[in-house]
Amino acid sequence: MNQPETPNLAKLKYPTVIKKAQAEVDKLYSGWVEEDSIREELKAQLQESQVKDAIAFKEAAIAGEPIPEESITQSIEKMMDYQEVRARHAKSQCDSASRKLASLVRDNKEAVISLAVEKARKGVLSWKEDVDAIANRQNDATQARSEALDGLRMLAYWDLTNEIIKFDPHFPLVGTFQVPSAHETNLLNMLDGLERVFITEPKEGKKRS
């Protein structure tokens, strides 16, 4: 059985009405998982019982004995039919709640867009702080390496080892490490555009939260 089609929501601080609807979808989805797990277990039991019946039927035919009863298999089939109805009903409920949730998200589009933009802006700021910290750490590491090589540079400059080994005193790094730019110009411009187009400007005397 195909699983219910639940909305894939981002992790945002949604309005209460959406949170409640999402909680209901999660609850119904868990209920479907439980019912479908029972259905799958009964399906496996039915297949095993059918194999046993087939073997018993063949053995009885060879031995000329009466046809064996299949009461266990028939009982499992009935339970399987029963559980199939329950699982389908659970899926239908979850699908219905999922459609309601999706509708609520669309009805509250402005609030959802605002939450997404706010979260993205905070992420950009956090990213910039992390990248700046990496850049500073890279500069410190490069400076420390340079200071650690001053002895080797002196050996080379003073020709103290030239009679046996002559080497480049600079020792350039093999490969490069480049810190990405922390300027999210394109992303910030897009966030500004989303706010201009989809988010209602605050009334005079009020600040946007």
C-alpha positions in Angstrom: 0.0 0.0 0.0 1.3 3.4 -0.9 1.9 5.7 2.1 -0.2 8.9 2.7 0.9 12.0 0.8 1.8 14.3 3.6 3.0 17.9 3.0 6.8 18.4 3.3 7.0 21.5 5.5 10.1 23.4 6.4 11.0 23.9 10.1 9.4 27.3 10.7 7.5 28.8 13.6 4.1 28.5 12.0 0.9 30.1 13.3 -1.0 28.0 15.8 -3.6 26.9 13.3 -1.0 25.4 11.1 0.8 23.8 14.1 -2.4 22.1 15.2 -3.1 20.8 11.7 0.5 19.5 11.4 0.2 17.8 14.7 -3.0 16.1 13.5 -1.3 14.9 10.3 1.6 13.5 12.3 -0.9 11.7 14.6 -2.8 10.2 11.8 0.3 9.3 9.9 1.6 7.4 12.9 -1.8 5.7 13.1 -1.6 4.6 9.5 1.9 3.3 10.1 0.7 1.1 12.9 -2.3 -0.2 10.9 -0.2 -0.9 7.8 2.5 -2.7 9.9 -0.2 -5.1 11.1 -1.4 -5.5 7.5 2.1 -6.4 6.3 2.5 -8.8 9.2 -0.7 -10.6 8.3 0.4 -10.6 4.7 3.6 -12.5 5.6 1.6 -14.9 7.8 -0.8 -15.6 4.9 2.0 -16.3 2.5 3.6 -18.7 5.0 0.3 -20.4 5.6 -0.4 -20.8 1.9 3.0 -22.5 1.4 2.2 -24.9 4.2 -1.2 -25.7 2.8 0.3 -26.3 -0.7 2.9 -28.8 0.8 0.2 -30.5 2.9 -2.1 -30.8 -0.2 0.6 -32.4 -2.3 1.6 -34.8 0.5 -2.1 -35.8 1.0 -2.6 -36.3 -2.7 0.5 -38.5 -3.0 -0.5 -40.5 0.0 -4.2 -40.8 -1.1 -5.4 -39.1 2.0 -8.4 -36.6 2.3 -7.8 -33.0 1.2 -6.4 -31.2 4.3 -8.4 -28.4 5.8 -7.3 -24.8 5.2 -9.1 -23.2 8.2 -5.9 -21.4 9.4 -5.3 -19.8 6.0 -9.0 -18.9 5.6 -8.9 -17.2 9.1 -5.8 -15.2 8.2 -7.4 -14.2 4.9 -10.4 -12.8 6.8 -8.1 -10.9 9.2 -6.2 -9.7 6.2 -9.3 -8.4 4.5 -10.3 -6.7 7.8 -6.9 -5.1 8.3 -6.8 -3.9 4.6 -10.0 -1.9 5.3 -8.5 -0.4 8.5 -5.3 0.5 6.8 -7.0 2.1 3.8 -9.3 4.1 6.1 -6.3 5.3 8.1 -4.6 6.4 4.9 -7.7 8.2 3.8 -7.9 10.1 7.0 -4.3 11.1 6.8 -4.6 12.2 3.2 -7.6 14.3 4.1 -5.8 16.0 7.0 -2.8 16.5 4.8 -4.9 18.3 2.2 -6.4 20.5 4.9 -2.8 21.3 6.2 -1.7 22.2 2.7 -4.7 24.5 2.3 -4.0 26.3 5.5 -0.4 26.9 4.5 -1.6 28.5 1.2 -4.3 30.5 3.1 -1.5 31.9 5.4 0.9 32.4 2.6 2.0 35.9 3.7 2.8 34.7 7.2 4.7 31.7 5.9 6.7 33.7 3.5 7.6 36.2 6.2 8.8 33.3 8.5 10.9 31.8 5.7 12.5 35.2 4.9 13.2 35.9 8.6 14.8 32.5 9.0 16.9 32.9 5.9 18.1 36.4 7.1 19.2 34.9 10.4 20.9 32.1 8.5 22.8 34.5 6.3 24.0 36.5 9.4 25.1 33.3 11.1 26.9 32.2 7.9 28.7 35.5 7.6 29.9 35.2 11.2 31.1 31.7 10.7 32.9 32.5 7.5 34.6 35.6 9.0 35.7 33.4 11.9 37.2 30.9 9.5 39.0 33.7 7.5 40.5 35.1 10.7 41.6 31.6 11.8 43.1 31.0 8.4 45.1 34.3 8.6 46.3 33.3 12.1 47.3 29.9 10.9 49.2 31.3 7.9 51.0 33.8 10.1 52.0 31.1 12.6 53.3 28.8 9.8 55.4 31.7 8.4 56.9 32.4 11.9 57.7 28.7 12.3 59.8 28.7 9.1 62.0 31.7 10.0 64.8 29.3 11.1 64.8 27.5 7.8 64.7 30.8 5.9 67.8 31.9 7.9 69.6 28.6 6.9 68.9 29.3 3.3 69.7 33.0 3.3 73.0 32.4 5.2 74.0 29.5 3.0 74.5 27.4 6.1 73.7 24.1 4.3 74.6 24.9 0.7 77.6 22.6 0.7 75.3 19.6 0.9 71.6 20.8 0.5 70.4 23.9 -1.1 66.6 24.7 -0.9 64.0 27.3 -1.5 63.5 29.2 1.7 59.8 30.0 1.0 58.2 26.5 1.0 55.0 27.4 -0.8 51.9 25.3 0.2 50.9 22.4 -2.0 47.3 23.2 -3.0 45.2 26.1 -1.8 42.5 26.7 0.8 40.1 29.5 0.0 37.5 30.8 2.3 34.3 31.6 0.5 33.0 35.1 0.3 30.6 36.0 3.1 28.7 38.5 1.0 25.3 37.0 0.2 24.3 39.8 -2.2 22.1 37.8 -4.5 20.3 36.0 -1.7 19.7 39.2 0.3 18.3 40.9 -2.9 15.9 38.1 -3.4 14.7 38.2 0.2 14.2 42.0 -0.2 12.1 41.2 -3.3 10.0 38.6 -1.6 9.2 41.1 1.2 8.3 43.9 -1.2 6.0 41.7 -3.3 4.4 39.3 -0.8 4.6 40.8 2.7 2.2 43.6 3.6 4.0 46.8 4.8 3.4 47.5 8.6 0.9 50.2 9.5 2.2 53.6 10.4 3.6 53.7 13.9 4.2 50.0 14.0 7.4 48.1 13.4 7.5 44.8 11.5 8.5 42.1 14.0 
